[in-house]
């Protein structure tokens, strides 16, 4: 069976909802000319794609800044000599501090956009033992009545079809920053998940670099950096999926995740090309603290060909 799931953040063309710890904001307009609205104010951003040149400014201003501007104008008008004009030149420290704050925000936003993709594995829950999960679900069923009892029965079921249905339902409601397709199979408590992975082009292709002056410049990521981030993303998806699937049913003993993408073969035809296949036993994943998916995947039985420049070779999945 196949299904489609992804995080939907698009309201309309050129409009996005941005979610962060500091609160939601709204971005309008295409890349290169956007308007961002948040509790911190309204900012306009403009840039020339491919040049690394960008500019961001706050629209409007606080009452204090308006007063300061007015006072500066009054001093300039009242100046009667070149000496007095020089003495009344406005100080630029507040403006410089504001610009540095804007540059820092640009860096933070750029980094956040990339981390949403490559840090998916950090959203994985702690894997519970079968007994721990049974106790948690039993307590929940006691307080939620008939609906909770049905959920408990499904979570304790040993029927492969019930397990696969639970995974399908979870995937259909899943919200993650990447668009992925999945195929599900189950046999004797072993859950098999094949993922049609996001493409490397789906990752943010640019980052920011701080110059000696403090200014922030938009630059293209290197191919090695993009490939490394992509490897962390797609391997991190395997850990994320497996950990969540174990939370659905106490009798799922192992999850096998295989990821593939579309590539052209030697004849020029597009084919499904598997990049990795890994087996995650419940107890082993429970005892593993994932800090780097590229390294941590090697602790599990897996098939993977990842070169020093983070290029994936083709493999045959389990």
C-alpha positions in Angstrom: 0.0 0.0 0.0 1.2 3.5 -0.6 0.5 6.9 0.9 1.6 10.5 0.8 2.4 12.6 3.8 4.1 15.9 4.3 4.0 19.1 6.4 1.7 21.6 4.9 2.8 25.1 5.6 1.7 26.8 2.3 -1.4 29.0 2.5 -1.1 30.2 -1.1 1.6 30.9 -3.6 4.2 33.2 -2.1 2.8 32.9 1.5 4.3 30.7 4.3 3.7 30.2 7.9 6.9 30.0 9.9 6.9 28.2 13.2 9.7 28.8 15.8 10.2 29.0 19.6 9.9 32.8 19.4 6.4 32.4 18.0 4.7 32.2 14.6 5.3 34.7 11.8 4.0 35.1 8.2 6.1 35.5 5.1 4.6 36.9 1.9 6.1 37.1 -1.5 8.5 35.1 -3.6 12.2 34.4 -2.8 14.2 37.5 -3.3 11.4 39.9 -2.2 9.6 39.0 0.9 7.6 40.7 3.7 7.8 39.1 7.1 5.2 39.8 9.8 5.8 38.8 13.4 5.5 40.1 17.0 8.8 41.8 16.5 7.5 43.9 13.7 7.2 44.0 9.9 10.4 43.5 7.9 11.0 43.8 4.2 13.8 41.6 2.6 15.2 41.9 -0.9 18.0 40.1 -2.7 19.4 39.2 -6.1 19.5 35.4 -6.5 22.9 34.1 -7.3 24.7 37.3 -6.4 24.9 36.9 -2.6 23.5 40.5 -2.2 20.6 41.0 0.1 19.0 43.7 2.2 16.6 43.7 5.1 14.9 46.7 6.8 12.2 47.2 9.3 9.2 49.0 8.0 7.9 51.9 10.2 9.5 52.4 13.5 9.0 52.9 17.2 7.9 56.1 18.7 11.3 56.5 20.4 13.1 56.2 17.1 10.8 58.8 15.5 11.5 61.2 18.3 15.2 60.7 17.9 15.0 61.3 14.2 13.0 64.5 14.7 15.5 65.8 17.2 18.4 65.2 14.9 16.5 67.2 12.1 15.9 70.1 14.5 19.5 70.3 15.5 20.6 70.4 11.8 18.1 73.1 11.0 19.2 75.3 13.9 22.9 75.0 13.1 24.5 78.3 12.0 28.0 77.3 11.0 30.0 74.4 9.7 31.5 73.9 13.1 28.1 73.6 14.8 26.9 71.3 12.1 29.8 69.0 12.6 29.2 69.0 16.4 25.5 68.1 15.8 26.1 65.1 13.5 23.9 62.2 14.6 25.6 59.3 16.3 25.6 56.1 14.3 26.0 53.5 17.1 22.3 52.8 17.6 21.8 52.4 13.8 24.8 50.1 13.7 23.5 48.0 16.6 20.2 47.7 14.8 21.8 46.6 11.6 23.9 44.0 13.5 20.8 42.7 15.1 19.1 42.4 11.7 22.2 40.5 10.4 22.1 38.2 13.3 18.4 37.5 12.6 19.3 36.7 9.0 21.8 34.2 10.1 19.4 32.6 12.6 16.6 32.3 10.0 19.0 30.8 7.4 20.3 28.2 9.9 16.8 27.4 11.2 15.6 26.6 7.6 18.4 24.1 7.2 18.1 22.5 10.6 14.4 21.8 10.1 15.5 19.2 7.5 18.7 17.8 8.9 17.6 17.6 12.5 14.5 15.4 12.0 16.0 12.6 14.0 16.0 14.8 17.1 12.2 14.7 17.0 12.2 10.9 17.6 10.6 9.9 20.9 12.3 7.7 23.5 11.6 4.0 22.5 9.7 2.1 25.3 9.9 -1.5 26.1 6.8 -3.6 25.2 5.8 -3.7 28.9 6.3 0.1 29.4 4.2 0.8 26.3 1.4 -1.6 27.5 1.3 0.0 30.9 1.1 3.5 29.4 -1.7 2.5 27.0 -3.6 0.7 29.7 -3.6 3.7 31.9 -4.8 5.9 29.0 -7.5 3.5 28.2 -8.8 3.6 31.7 -9.5 7.3 31.5 -10.7 7.6 27.9 -13.5 5.0 28.0 -14.6 2.9 25.0 -12.5 4.7 22.5 -9.4 4.3 24.6 -10.2 0.6 25.0 -10.3 0.1 21.2 -7.0 1.9 20.9 -5.5 -0.3 23.6 -6.7 -3.5 21.8 -5.1 -2.3 18.5 -1.8 -1.4 20.3 -1.6 -4.8 21.9 -2.7 -6.7 18.8 -0.5 -9.4 17.3 -2.3 -9.2 14.0 0.1 -8.0 11.2 -2.7 -6.2 9.3 -3.7 -4.2 12.4 0.0 -3.2 12.9 0.3 -2.0 9.3 -3.0 -0.1 9.6 -1.7 1.7 12.8 1.4 2.8 10.9 -0.6 3.9 7.9 -2.9 6.0 10.1 0.1 7.6 11.9 1.8 8.4 8.6 -1.3 10.0 7.1 -1.4 12.5 10.0 2.3 13.1 10.2 3.8 16.6 9.9 7.4 16.9 9.0 9.3 19.5 6.9 10.0 17.0 4.1 7.7 15.4 1.5 8.1 11.6 1.5 6.2 8.6 0.1 6.0 5.4 2.0 5.1 1.7 1.4 4.3 -0.5 4.4 4.5 -4.2 5.0 4.3 -6.4 8.2 5.2 -10.0 8.8 5.2 -11.7 12.3 5.7 -8.4 14.1 8.5 -7.2 11.7 7.5 -3.9 10.2 8.9 -3.0 6.8 8.9 0.6 5.6 10.1 1.7 2.2 10.6 5.5 1.9 10.6 7.5 -1.3 13.1 10.0 0.0 13.1 13.8 -0.5 15.6 15.0 -3.1 18.8 16.9 -2.3 17.3 19.9 -4.2 14.6 20.1 -1.5 17.3 21.2 1.0 18.0 24.9 1.4 20.8 25.6 -1.1 22.2 28.7 0.5 23.6 29.7 3.8 24.9 32.9 5.4 28.5 34.0 6.0 29.5 36.7 8.4 32.1 39.1 7.1 34.8 40.8 9.2 32.6 44.0 9.3 29.8 42.0 10.9 27.7 42.1 7.7 26.0 38.9 6.6 26.3 37.7 3.1 24.2 35.0 1.4 26.4 32.3 -0.2 25.8 29.0 -1.9 26.5 25.9 0.1 29.3 23.7 -1.3 28.3 20.4 -2.9 30.0 18.5 0.0 28.1 20.4 2.6 24.8 19.8 0.7 25.6 16.1 0.4 26.5 15.8 4.1 23.3 17.6 5.2 21.3 15.4 2.8 22.9 12.2 4.3 22.0 13.3 7.8 18.5 14.1 6.8 17.6 10.9 5.0 19.4 8.6 7.5 17.9 10.6 10.4 14.5 9.9 8.8 15.1 6.2 9.4 15.7 6.7 13.1 12.7 9.0 13.4 10.4 6.6 11.6 11.5 3.5 13.6 11.2 5.1 17.0 7.7 6.4 16.3 6.5 3.1 14.9 7.6 1.3 18.1 5.3 3.6 20.0 2.2 2.4 18.0 2.2 -1.3 19.0 3.8 -3.2 21.8 4.3 -6.3 19.6 6.3 -4.7 16.9 9.7 -6.3 17.6 11.7 -4.8 14.7 11.4 -2.1 12.1 13.3 -2.2 8.8 13.5 1.1 7.0 14.8 1.3 3.4 15.2 4.6 1.6 15.2 5.1 -2.2 15.3 8.0 -4.7 14.9 8.3 -8.4 18.0 8.2 -10.6 18.8 7.7 -14.2 20.4 4.3 -15.1 23.0 3.7 -17.8 20.2 3.8 -20.4 19.0 7.1 -19.3 15.8 5.8 -17.8 14.5 6.9 -14.3 14.6 4.1 -11.8 14.1 3.7 -8.1 17.6 3.6 -6.6 17.9 2.4 -3.0 20.4 4.4 -0.8 20.2 2.5 2.4 18.4 -0.3 4.3 18.6 -0.7 8.1 17.1 -3.0 10.7 16.2 -1.6 14.0 15.4 -4.1 16.8 13.2 -2.5 19.6 15.6 -3.1 22.4 18.7 -2.0 20.5 17.1 1.3 19.4 15.8 1.9 22.9 19.4 1.8 24.2 20.8 4.0 21.5 21.3 7.8 21.9 21.4 9.1 18.4 23.7 12.1 18.0 24.9 11.6 14.4 22.8 9.5 12.0 25.7 9.0 9.6 27.9 7.4 12.4 25.1 5.8 14.5 23.6 3.9 11.6 26.7 1.7 11.6 25.7 0.2 15.0 22.8 -1.5 13.4 22.6 -4.2 10.7 22.5 -2.1 7.6 23.3 -1.9 3.9 24.8 1.4 3.0 27.5 2.7 0.6 28.4 6.3 1.7 31.6 7.7 0.4 34.0 10.3 2.0 32.3 13.1 0.1 28.9 11.8 1.3 27.7 10.4 -2.1 25.4 7.4 -1.8 26.0 4.3 -3.9 23.2 1.9 -4.9 22.3 -1.0 -2.6 19.9 -3.9 -2.6 17.4 -3.5 0.3 16.5 -6.1 2.9 
